[in-house]
Amino acid sequence: MGEEQTCGKGLAENASLPAALGTVTAAMAEVLELHMRALDLQDPNATKEREAYAKLVQEQRAVTAELQGTANRMAGYRELPMGRHDLPTMSDARSVAAFEKFVKAKQELLALLQRTRERDERMLAAMRGNQT
């Protein structure tokens, strides 16, 4: 017989989502930060771009820290004792709609990642071709 599923175990199992989002956000921040090195600050437009990127890097690092903290807390709840639940409330229209929204959001995220993968791989190949 399998191990009993609890809400704490469910939280821990789902901790990978905020962790993965944090990893992607951290990687994007690093890409933006390194991109800033290539900007010619004698050009006013490059200066504006640098300011925009610097702000985004700061924001993304804060988001990364929050996501990682959330993932760690979720994982830490694995042994959370199971509380009593009102089963009809768990499957009422609002709860079902919220879970449907969650599932749809994950599907849309997957579709976004699939759509942008080819473009990103082409850019990576071009960047590798320009290495000196």
LODOSE-132790 format. One record per residue: residue number from 1; x, y, z of N, C-alpha, C, O, CB in turn. Coordinates in steps of 0.001 Angstrom, whole numbers, plus 500000, padded with zeros to 6 digits. Each point is the difference from the previous one (the first is absolute). Glycine has a CB too. Layout:
% LODOSE-132790
[node NUM [X Y Z] [X Y Z] [X Y Z] [X Y Z] [X Y Z]]
...
//
This chain:
% LODOSE-132790
[node 1 [500832 498821 500000] [499168 501179 500000] [500877 501244 500000] [501009 500050 500704] [497167 498703 500501]]
[node 2 [501444 502255 498005] [500797 501203 499866] [499892 500914 501203] [499129 499840 500855] [500576 499986 496716]]
[node 3 [501186 501118 502472] [500025 500985 501065] [498818 500955 499848] [499641 500376 498884] [502875 499443 501263]]
[node 4 [496876 500575 500980] [498840 500889 499970] [500397 501387 499484] [500982 500591 500450] [497991 498133 501472]]
[node 5 [500253 501769 497138] [500230 501345 499486] [499419 501001 500992] [498869 499845 500461] [501079 499337 497129]]
[node 6 [500832 501843 502734] [499538 501065 500889] [500202 501330 499310] [500707 500092 498996] [499837 498545 503055]]
[node 7 [498832 502388 498491] [500192 501336 499426] [501459 500447 500125] [500529 500661 499106] [497084 499911 501461]]
[node 8 [503035 499065 500548] [501413 500335 500172] [500865 499358 498935] [500903 500636 499456] [498711 499578 502979]]
[node 9 [500110 498526 497267] [500751 499316 498943] [499704 500633 498644] [500886 500122 499154] [499066 497737 502176]]
[node 10 [498794 502542 498473] [499647 500678 498753] [500744 501312 499841] [500470 500327 498911] [497292 498610 501190]]
[node 11 [502344 501820 500994] [500773 501247 499946] [501452 499711 499636] [500578 500657 499134] [497897 500377 502582]]
[node 12 [502103 497977 498954] [501402 499668 499741] [500211 499548 498557] [500981 500378 499360] [499280 498981 503045]]
[node 13 [498804 499824 497084] [500117 499526 498620] [499892 501145 499001] [500602 499948 498928] [498434 497863 501779]]
[node 14 [500205 503213 499636] [499810 501130 499088] [501015 501121 500203] [499945 501018 499310] [497653 498414 500651]]
[node 15 [503318 500390 500970] [501031 501010 500238] [500904 500182 498789] [500660 501029 499859] [499271 498411 502566]]
[node 16 [500098 499565 496707] [500868 500085 498819] [499553 501114 499049] [500820 500533 499253] [499643 497011 500955]]
[node 17 [498254 502813 499809] [499532 501048 499090] [500602 501367 500360] [500643 500608 499145] [497220 498103 500524]]
[node 18 [501957 501798 501560] [500641 501285 500296] [501522 499917 499935] [500656 500982 499652] [497397 499589 501787]]
[node 19 [502519 498264 498894] [501459 499859 499902] [500454 500156 498550] [500970 500704 499721] [499031 497768 502287]]
[node 20 [499295 500872 497071] [500371 500086 498583] [499782 501415 499458] [500818 500505 499230] [498587 497067 500482]]
[node 21 [499507 503057 500686] [499756 501381 499560] [501096 500923 500520] [500440 500911 499299] [497077 498659 500663]]
[node 22 [502917 500190 501266] [501093 500796 500560] [501303 499786 499251] [500754 500950 499784] [498138 498930 502427]]
[node 23 [501382 498889 497391] [501211 499697 499247] [499990 500715 498651] [501011 500564 499582] [499140 497205 501565]]
[node 24 [498705 502204 498178] [499879 500685 498704] [500147 501505 500179] [500674 500660 499209] [497823 497508 499943]]
[node 25 [500878 502370 501880] [500075 501442 500250] [501428 500422 500334] [500463 501045 499542] [497161 498931 501267]]
[node 26 [503067 499224 499978] [501400 500299 500324] [500867 499968 498751] [500875 500847 499825] [498796 498191 502460]]
[node 27 [500086 499986 496850] [500778 499901 498758] [499736 501198 499097] [500922 500527 499377] [499008 496969 500780]]
[node 28 [498807 502937 499772] [499688 501177 499185] [500697 501244 500555] [500514 500819 499238] [497263 498164 500148]]
[node 29 [502238 501154 501931] [500676 501142 500616] [501486 500002 499648] [500576 501051 499717] [497753 498923 502163]]
[node 30 [502287 498848 498141] [501419 499913 499653] [500242 500366 498544] [500969 500690 499684] [499317 497542 502047]]
[node 31 [498839 501308 497383] [500134 500344 498586] [499902 501518 499817] [500807 500594 499285] [498204 497168 500055]]
[node 32 [500007 502857 501304] [499836 501452 499870] [501202 500743 500573] [500473 500979 499422] [497041 498738 500710]]
[node 33 [502973 499806 501010] [501151 500657 500624] [501235 499923 499103] [500719 500986 499838] [498347 498456 502424]]
[node 34 [501173 499396 497163] [501160 499851 499127] [499820 500775 498695] [500975 500490 499430] [499453 497257 501576]]
[node 35 [498338 502366 498523] [499715 500779 498789] [500393 501466 500206] [500455 500662 499067] [497650 497765 500350]]
[node 36 [501719 502066 501786] [500318 501413 500278] [501466 500323 499740] [500335 501146 499699] [497854 498873 502007]]
[node 37 [502692 498983 498406] [501428 500234 499763] [500287 500410 498560] [501001 500661 499724] [499508 497682 502057]]
[node 38 [498603 501258 497297] [500234 500270 498582] [499509 501381 499575] [500234 500416 498865] [499580 497146 500720]]
[node 39 [499520 503139 501295] [499412 501283 499619] [501044 501111 499973] [500812 500124 500917] [497017 499135 500069]]
[node 40 [502140 501544 497959] [500871 501167 499861] [499319 501173 500688] [499067 500588 499452] [501914 498563 498351]]
[node 41 [499475 501187 503384] [499320 501026 500797] [500230 501411 499484] [499509 500962 500591] [500715 497545 501353]]
[node 42 [500528 501632 496942] [500106 501295 499331] [498713 500285 499217] [499700 501146 499666] [502823 498600 500172]]
[node 43 [496733 499196 499882] [498738 500102 499271] [498869 500197 501018] [499824 499169 500890] [501057 499357 497204]]
[node 44 [498351 502568 501782] [498910 500242 500953] [498960 498883 500044] [499439 499715 501058] [500919 502693 498559]]
[node 45 [499385 496965 499249] [499046 498890 499993] [500548 498799 500761] [499252 499292 500675] [499859 501508 497126]]
[node 46 [502180 498974 502091] [500620 498898 500741] [499951 500272 501502] [499840 499081 500803] [501669 500437 497237]]
[node 47 [498628 501735 502321] [499905 500371 501415] [498594 499719 500530] [499835 499478 501103] [501930 502297 498564]]
[node 48 [497237 498571 499545] [498611 499719 500396] [499763 498491 500101] [499334 499524 500919] [499910 502613 497966]]
[node 49 [501314 497122 500153] [499851 498543 500018] [500648 499430 501255] [499437 499115 500644] [500540 500820 496833]]
[node 50 [501204 500568 502871] [500693 499518 501187] [499172 500262 501253] [499895 499132 500867] [502307 501270 498003]]
[node 51 [497216 500772 501228] [499159 500322 501161] [498810 499039 500089] [499656 499525 501083] [501032 502900 498745]]
[node 52 [498694 497297 499034] [498858 499081 499980] [500436 498607 500426] [499340 499363 500822] [499585 501983 497350]]
[node 53 [502181 498181 501273] [500481 498657 500329] [500393 499914 501471] [499696 499008 500662] [501106 500700 496975]]
[node 54 [499867 501315 502878] [500422 499984 501405] [498792 499882 500926] [500039 499256 500980] [501974 502135 498433]]
[node 55 [496930 499325 500286] [498776 499926 500804] [499390 498602 499908] [499574 499435 501007] [500011 503027 498621]]
[node 56 [500375 496987 499162] [499443 498661 499812] [500818 498942 500729] [499438 499079 500593] [499670 501643 497194]]
[node 57 [502208 499405 502172] [500869 499054 500710] [499706 500058 501497] [499876 498965 500655] [501920 501289 497573]]
[node 58 [498095 500942 502301] [499704 500162 501429] [498655 499353 500348] [499900 499275 500990] [501432 502876 499046]]
[node 59 [497651 498104 499165] [498674 499438 500248] [500016 498478 499868] [499405 499297 500816] [499554 502828 498345]]
[node 60 [501720 497371 499814] [500022 498558 499788] [500755 499281 501110] [499637 498882 500364] [500234 501515 497181]]
[node 61 [501151 500211 502987] [500719 499366 501113] [499113 499948 501245] [500046 499030 500756] [502156 501788 498309]]
[node 62 [496995 500219 501147] [499070 499990 501134] [498933 498922 499809] [499666 499277 500939] [500737 503187 499422]]
[node 63 [499067 497432 498426] [499002 498970 499698] [500608 498614 500177] [499359 499106 500553] [499488 502449 497830]]
[node 64 [502378 498265 501156] [500694 498719 500141] [500097 499605 501468] [499722 498856 500359] [501587 501610 497547]]
[node 65 [499081 500468 502932] [500137 499710 501429] [498654 499618 500604] [499925 499076 500810] [502010 502516 499329]]
[node 66 [497015 499102 499480] [498659 499685 500510] [499548 498618 499534] [499476 499214 500789] [499963 503235 499222]]
[node 67 [500764 497261 498714] [499599 498691 499479] [500772 498871 500675] [499417 498973 500346] [500023 502100 497465]]
[node 68 [501857 499108 502378] [500794 498958 500641] [499577 499828 501449] [499923 498877 500497] [501995 501624 497971]]
[node 69 [497809 500601 502210] [499520 499908 501379] [498679 499265 500081] [499800 499169 500886] [501377 502951 499637]]
[node 70 [497923 498179 498559] [498711 499311 499960] [500199 498512 499738] [499383 499164 500660] [499508 502940 498524]]
[node 71 [501960 497565 499862] [500270 498587 499695] [500559 499283 501223] [499594 498877 500303] [500834 501716 497292]]
[node 72 [500488 500043 503099] [500589 499386 501192] [498951 499781 501089] [499979 498954 500649] [502209 502139 498801]]
[node 73 [496936 499905 500746] [498948 499848 501004] [499037 498881 499612] [499602 499197 500844] [500595 503244 499723]]
[node 74 [499430 497507 498159] [499106 498935 499537] [500622 498634 500243] [499333 499092 500496] [499719 502449 497769]]
[node 75 [502203 498308 501394] [500692 498727 500202] [500077 499656 501488] [499921 498832 500380] [501418 501567 497524]]
[node 76 [498814 500613 502921] [500101 499793 501437] [498702 499550 500661] [500013 499528 501137] [501747 502173 498845]]
[node 77 [497128 498441 499317] [498706 499591 500552] [499662 498535 499723] [498873 499575 500252] [500376 502766 499463]]
[node 78 [501695 496890 499777] [499747 498596 499649] [499365 499233 501160] [499103 499189 499769] [502838 500894 498652]]
[node 79 [498484 500143 502783] [499495 499258 501162] [498863 500739 500711] [499645 499643 501124] [502627 499359 499149]]
[node 80 [497166 501999 499100] [498874 500735 500587] [498863 499024 500291] [499563 499282 499101] [501091 502837 499658]]
[node 81 [498862 497843 502477] [498914 499067 500307] [498751 500339 499190] [499696 501166 499747] [501231 498519 502569]]
[node 82 [498368 499274 497290] [498781 500159 499210] [498876 500495 500905] [499674 499380 501013] [501054 498787 497392]]
[node 83 [498694 502954 501208] [498859 500535 500732] [498697 499482 499413] [499974 499452 498898] [501348 502597 501671]]
[node 84 [497609 498129 500173] [498674 499601 499535] [499584 500965 498874] [500240 501205 500079] [499124 497839 502233]]
[node 85 [500019 500409 496660] [499548 500789 498852] [498504 499804 499789] [499447 498940 500293] [502829 500864 498640]]
[node 86 [497088 501230 500557] [498607 499904 499565] [500041 499635 498514] [500237 500857 499149] [498917 500867 502594]]
[node 87 [500615 497006 497960] [500162 499497 498636] [499104 500691 498977] [500469 500272 498895] [500153 497568 502103]]
[node 88 [498095 502465 499311] [499202 500717 499003] [500583 501376 499639] [499905 500435 498853] [498094 498359 502020]]
[node 89 [502599 501880 500104] [500620 501305 499713] [501205 499837 499089] [500256 500850 499148] [498958 500015 503067]]
[node 90 [501524 498049 497961] [501189 499761 499170] [499652 499774 498539] [500843 500192 499124] [500274 498840 502862]]
[node 91 [497642 500558 497739] [499620 499745 498608] [498825 500866 499554] [499287 499657 499056] [501538 498010 501208]]
[node 92 [498981 503465 500428] [498922 500893 499568] [500434 500743 498734] [501145 499887 499563] [498046 500380 502836]]
[node 93 [499893 500482 497031] [500253 500658 498708] [501204 500941 500063] [500793 500042 499059] [496763 499799 500434]]
[node 94 [502595 500905 501585] [501136 500932 500116] [501325 499250 500057] [500979 500405 499375] [497545 501227 501819]]
[node 95 [501498 497266 499565] [501237 499227 500125] [500373 499344 498675] [501166 499994 499606] [498317 499596 502811]]
[node 96 [499525 499866 496910] [500252 499381 498691] [500490 501053 499012] [500957 499758 499264] [497273 498498 501184]]
[node 97 [501127 502907 499528] [500401 501069 499079] [501432 500465 500282] [500770 500254 499074] [496828 500469 500752]]
[node 98 [502744 499387 501445] [501362 500428 500355] [501026 498972 499544] [501056 500363 499482] [498038 500889 502494]]
[node 99 [500600 497462 498215] [500948 498970 499575] [500072 499929 498477] [501076 499780 499444] [498455 498921 502656]]
[node 100 [499344 501482 497223] [500019 500055 498531] [500874 501152 499521] [500753 499848 499038] [496940 499153 500881]]
[node 101 [502216 502145 500741] [500820 501167 499654] [501486 499690 500193] [500832 500388 499180] [497275 501144 501485]]
[node 102 [502216 497772 500415] [501374 499600 500281] [500532 499062 498913] [501104 500193 499490] [498451 500066 502972]]
[node 103 [499659 498736 497192] [500396 499043 498965] [500183 500720 498668] [500971 499745 499288] [497795 498404 501909]]
[node 104 [500312 502746 498460] [500093 500745 498742] [501244 500893 499986] [500683 500097 498981] [496806 499862 500817]]
[node 105 [502800 500683 501318] [501184 500862 500073] [501271 499190 499780] [500918 500461 499322] [497871 501069 502255]]
[node 106 [501271 497276 498988] [501169 499146 499780] [500088 499557 498543] [501094 499932 499440] [498765 499284 502939]]
[node 107 [499006 500484 497005] [499998 499622 498586] [500477 501164 499139] [500758 499802 499051] [497356 498584 501369]]
[node 108 [501446 502820 499907] [500432 501187 499241] [501482 500267 500191] [500679 500423 499065] [497033 500544 501168]]
[node 109 [502797 498792 500964] [501432 500151 500248] [500790 499000 499166] [501014 500349 499396] [498511 500467 502934]]
[node 110 [500011 497952 497639] [500656 498982 499176] [499993 500408 498530] [501014 499867 499314] [498303 498361 502331]]
[node 111 [499553 502264 497871] [499899 500434 498603] [500957 501163 499728] [500640 500042 498949] [496950 499207 500988]]
[node 112 [502509 501685 500995] [500932 501126 499848] [501435 499490 499890] [500754 500430 499127] [497683 501063 502172]]
[node 113 [501925 497606 499573] [501359 499458 499972] [500272 499261 498694] [501091 500106 499440] [498861 499694 503054]]
[node 114 [499070 499460 497025] [500174 499285 498732] [500110 500977 498831] [500812 499793 499098] [497908 498259 501838]]
[node 115 [500463 503020 499071] [500039 500992 498910] [501325 500740 499954] [500508 500290 498916] [497028 499975 501285]]
[node 116 [503027 500043 500943] [501216 500819 500023] [501288 499177 499926] [501082 500557 499814] [497649 501107 501510]]
[node 117 [501158 497039 498819] [501186 499144 500005] [500809 500116 498715] [501215 500187 500048] [497573 498257 501452]]
[node 118 [500556 501447 497364] [500720 500037 498729] [500698 501342 499806] [501154 500043 499574] [497191 498344 499455]]
[node 119 [500963 502708 501281] [500606 501334 499872] [501223 500109 500903] [501048 500491 499580] [496701 500509 499867]]
[node 120 [502111 498540 501793] [501113 500075 500945] [501182 499160 499544] [501150 500414 500146] [497219 499977 501689]]
[node 121 [501356 498431 497613] [501089 499150 499513] [500713 500633 498812] [501221 499889 499881] [497531 498102 500918]]
[node 122 [500493 502681 498308] [500637 500706 498878] [500891 501124 500514] [501113 500190 499510] [496930 499253 499008]]
[node 123 [501463 501306 502473] [500793 501099 500561] [501257 499459 500665] [501075 500585 499867] [496836 500770 500482]]
[node 124 [501961 497539 500360] [501155 499392 500651] [501028 499546 498966] [501200 500190 500194] [497334 499077 501711]]
[node 125 [501005 500142 497010] [500918 499574 498937] [500717 501208 499397] [501201 499942 499735] [497317 498077 499765]]
[node 126 [500751 503064 500287] [500613 501220 499450] [501031 500555 500989] [501079 500435 499597] [496800 500086 499101]]
[node 127 [501788 499463 502585] [500947 500502 500998] [501259 499149 500031] [501104 500531 500121] [496991 500351 501237]]
[node 128 [501753 497813 498535] [501167 499107 499997] [500856 500231 498759] [501223 499871 500051] [497475 498423 501256]]
[node 129 [500658 502046 497581] [500725 500281 498772] [500792 501280 500064] [500941 500177 499227] [497323 498605 499565]]
[node 130 [501379 502134 502123] [500685 501283 500145] [501029 500006 501111] [500572 501049 500297] [497401 500027 498841]]
[node 131 [502281 497772 501490] [500989 499963 501085] [501391 500240 499442] [500369 499518 498929] [498189 498890 502380]]
[node 132 [502180 502343 499451] [501385 500283 499559] [501005 499379 500939] [501205 500132 499789] [498039 502002 499181]]
//
